[in-house]
Amino acid sequence: MACSPVTFQLGPYLVLKTDSGSRQLLLFSHTCWTVGRSDDNSLVLPDRWISRNHAMLQGMDNGEFYLIDLGSRNGTFLNGRRVSVPVTLHDGDRITFGQTELQFFSPPLSLHSGAQATQPGNNRDLTATATLHVRRLISVMVVDIRDFTVMTRQIDERILSETIGTWFRRAGEIISQYDSWVDKYIGDAVMAVWIHDPDHDIQADMLDLMRAVSALATMTSQLHQQFPLPFPLRIGAGVNTGYAMVGNAGSGNHPDYTALGDTVNAAFRLETATKELGIDLAMGETTYECLQEVGASEQFFKCRTLVPKGYDSPITAHGGTFSDLTRFLTCHS
């Protein structure tokens, strides 16, 4: 008696077409594959338009795969559209790194019933919570609405909902405009991450980040012209630069691509410190040092010594008002 065939998903793979034929990279032996020019990548592509550490593919315990750009200079494209946030890959998707194009496949495989097979999505190497894999130099921006709790007691819930919804949407648009994405929405705050490409001028990233902060401040201050708010809204911002692990901190059903570590924690502490110091913007020492290369000085951002909550010793920070930030950015307009 013939066995009926059954179908399950074969492990996805990439196909790279070259002059000498096609090259395949099977995606079932690990949870993470990195792509770039550097020899330490899972897939090394000798394309001068590709960054040393360009992008990452993350396998989940449910068999799904995500494509994440690692702050590459020239971008990662999926089916012709630039990737700015982690995206799910589907069978037949075209992925472009620099001038190199690959194709992602996740084909079905027919087997006789009763045949022993292990689906890659159930591989024990793919844990329920995928670990963070890539250590990168990043800048973290945390922006918080000032006196939000006070405002909630003074306006109608419908108006409050429309206001905060509009603020979140516009914040996301501004952050996307300056080559990042909203990593977290937290109450009345947002967190965004810039991943720095070693091949790219980090000072250009820093200027984009500061322009994003300035645009967020302006947008927030104008919301009372659209909504009947009891007072104009303001924000405070903390920015910090350093190394952190970047990747998926969630599960297969609930992926959560983010950055973790003291670099991120310090950004939140810096934002909190702005309230105590009576300033609008506070940045860590490394962020300030990068901006010094493009003209930042004590004239714009004064040096401060802080003892953030949870820290045993003081840290050095630099900060000022949004007016100071505008004066600094005017020099680079």
N, C-alpha and C positions, 0 to 999 in steps of 0.2 A: 504494500500500500504506500503510495507516494505521500511524502510529508508536505504539508502546506507551507508556503513561504511566509515568513514574517519580516517586517521591516522595522529597522531602528536607525538612528542617526549615527553615521560613521564620523569619526573624529574630523573636525574641520581642518582644512589645509590651505596654504597660499600657493599660488602659481606665479612665477616670475618668468616672463618670456625674454630670452636673449637671442643673440645672433646664432649661437650654437645649439639652441633648443630651449626647452622649458625646464625650469628648476622648481622643485616642490619643497615646501617646508611643512611637515606634518605638525599639527597643533594638538597633541594629546599626551606628551610626556612631561609637561610642566604646567604651571598655572600662569606663567608670565613669559612673554617674549618681547624683547626690545629690538628696535630697528634703528640703524644709523650707520655712519661712516666708521666709527671707532671699532677696533677689533674686539672690544669687550661686549658687543651686542650679540644677541641670538641670531640676527640676520644682518650681515654686514653688506652694505650696498655702496660700491665705489662711485658715487655720484656727487660731484662737487656742489650740487645744489641741496644736498642733504646734510643736516646737522650731524655732529658727532653722536649725539644721543637725540634722535629725532622724535620717535613715537614709541608706544607700547601697546601690545595686545594682551588683554587680561582674560583668562578662562575662568568661568564660574562653575560652581558645583552643579548647576542645572543644565550645563552644556552650552550656555550662551557665551559669546565672546564680545568683548568691548574694545573699541579702538580709542586710544587716548593720545593726543598730541602732547609732547613734552616741552612746549615752549619753543618749537623749532622756528628758525628764522624765516623760512619760506613756506611754512605751513604744511598741514596734512589735509588731503582732500578725499572725500568719500563720494563716489559717483559724481565728481565734478564740483562738489560743494565743500568749502573749507570747514574743517572740524574745529569748533571752539570749545565744545564740552564733550565728555565721553559719550560715544554712540554705540548702539548695538549693531553688530554685523549680521548680514543675511546672505544666504546662498547666492552667488553670482555678483556680489558687490565688487566694484572697482575701487582700489585704493591707490592714491598717488602720493609718493614722497619725492619732492624735487621734480626731476624729469623721469623718474622711474615709476612704472605702473605695475601693480600686482592685482591678482584677482583672488577673492576669498570664495571658497567652496565648502559647503556642508551637505554632501550628497547622501541620499538614503542607500542602504545596502540590503539586498534581499538574501536571507539565509533560510535553510530548512528549519522548521520548528523542531525544537529539541536541541539545536546546535548550541554549543556553549560560546557565549560572547560577552565581552565586557564593554559597555558603553563608556566612552570617554567621560561623559558627564557624571558617571558614577565612580570614576577612578578615585581610589582612596587618597591619591596625591592632591586631589582637588577638595580641599577641606570646606566645611560648611561656611566658614568665614575666611575668605581669601586674605592672605597677609599682604602687607605693604612691601613693595619690592625695590623701588627705585629711589635712591638718595640724590636729591637735586638741590641746587641753589635757587631759592624762591624769595619772593617778597609777598608779605601778607598785609592786606589792608582790612581794617575793621572800622565800620562806620556805624554810629549809633545816633538815634534821634534824641535830642535834649528835651527834658521835661515832658516826656511822652506820658508818663503816669499822671502828671498833673492835668494834662489835656484830656485824658480819658474821662476825668470826673466832670468835665465842663461842657462836653458836646454830646450830641445824640449818637447812639451806637451806629446808625446807618451812615452818618457822615464820617464817623471815625473809620468804619470799614472801608468806605470809598477812598478816604484820604490815604490810609496806610497801603491799600491795594495799589493805588496810583503811584505812591512813592516806591514800593517794591518794583513795580513794572518799569518805571523810568530809571531806577537805579540799575536794574539789569541791563537796560538798553545802553546806558552810559558806560557801564563797565565793559560790555561787549564791544562798544565802539573803540575802546582803548585796549583791545586785544587780551581781555581776560574774561572770566565768567564768575557768576555768583556761586561760591562754593557752599555757603550756608545762609539761610534766612533764620535769624534767631530773635524771636520777639520783635523788637523794634530796631534791629540791627542787621547788617549784612557783612559777610566776610568774603573777600575775593582774593585770588592767588595769581600772581604772575610767576611763571616758571621761566628761569633765565637760560637761554641757549648760550653755551660757552663760545660759540662762533659769532655771536651777535654782540653788539655794543650794549652793555648793561645800562649805560647812562641813558640810552634812548628808551629803554623799558622804564627807567625811573621817572623820566619826564612824562611818559604816557601815564604812569600811575598818579603822578602829582596833578596832571591835567584832569584825570578822572575824579580825584578828590575835589578839585576846584569846581568842576561841573556838577558834582553831587551837592556841594554846598549851595551853589546858585539855584539849582533845581528845587532843593528843599525850601529855601528862603522864599520862593515864589508860590508855593502851594496855597498860601492863604488868599491869593488872588483868585483862585478857582473854587476853594471851599470856605465856608463860613467858620473859620477857626478863631479861637479866642485870642491868639497871638501868633506871630510869624514863627514858623518852625526853624530850628537850627540843628546842626549835627556836630559831632566831635569825631575825630579820626585818629587812629593809631596805625602806624606803618612800621613793619620790621622786616629785616632781610637776614637770611642765614640758610643753613642746610636743614632739610627735613626729608622724611620718608614720604613719598607720594605714591598713591595707588588706591586700591579698593579696600575700604574698611568695613564693608557690609557683607551681606550674604548673597547667594545667587538670586534669590527672589527680590532682594532689596539692596541692590548695589549702592555704594556710597563712596564716590571717588573724592578724596580729600587729601590734605597734608596734615601730618601729626608731628608733634615735638615741641621743644621749648621755643623755637622760632615763632610758632603759631601762638603759643600761650603768651609770649611777651607782647605780641601785637595787641591782644585783648587788654593786657595790663597797661600798655601805653595809652590806649583809648580811655581807659578808666582814669588814668592820671591826668588827662586834660581837664577833667572837671575840678580836680583838686588844685591844679595850677592856674585855672582861669584862662586857659588857652584853647584854641580850636584843633590844633594838630600837634601830635608828638610822634617822633620817629626814633628808631634805634640808631646806634652808633654806625653800624655798617651801612644802613640806608643813607645816612648823612654823608658818610665818606664817599659814597658813589656820587651823590649829588654835588659834592665839592668839586668834582672833576668838570662839572658844567656850571660852576659859578656860585654854588651855595656857600653862604658864610654866616657869621654871627649877625651880620646886618639883617638877615632875613629870619634865621632860626637860631635862637639863643640856646646855649648849652644849659642843661639842667641835670641835677642829680636826684634820682628817685630811688625809693625802696619799695618796689611793688609788693603787693600782697603775695605771700608764698615764697619770697626771695629772702635769702639769709644776708645778702650784702647789697649795697647800693649799685645801681646801674647808671650809665651815662646816656642821656637822651638829648634830643634837640627839638625845639618846637616854637610855635608862634601862632599868630592869628591867620584867618583866611585872607585878610588884607595883605599880610606879609607874603603869603603864598602867591597871591596875585601879582605882587611886585616882582617876585622872583621869576614867575612864568612870563611876565611881560618882557623880560630880557631875552626870552627864547621864542618869542612869537614871530 
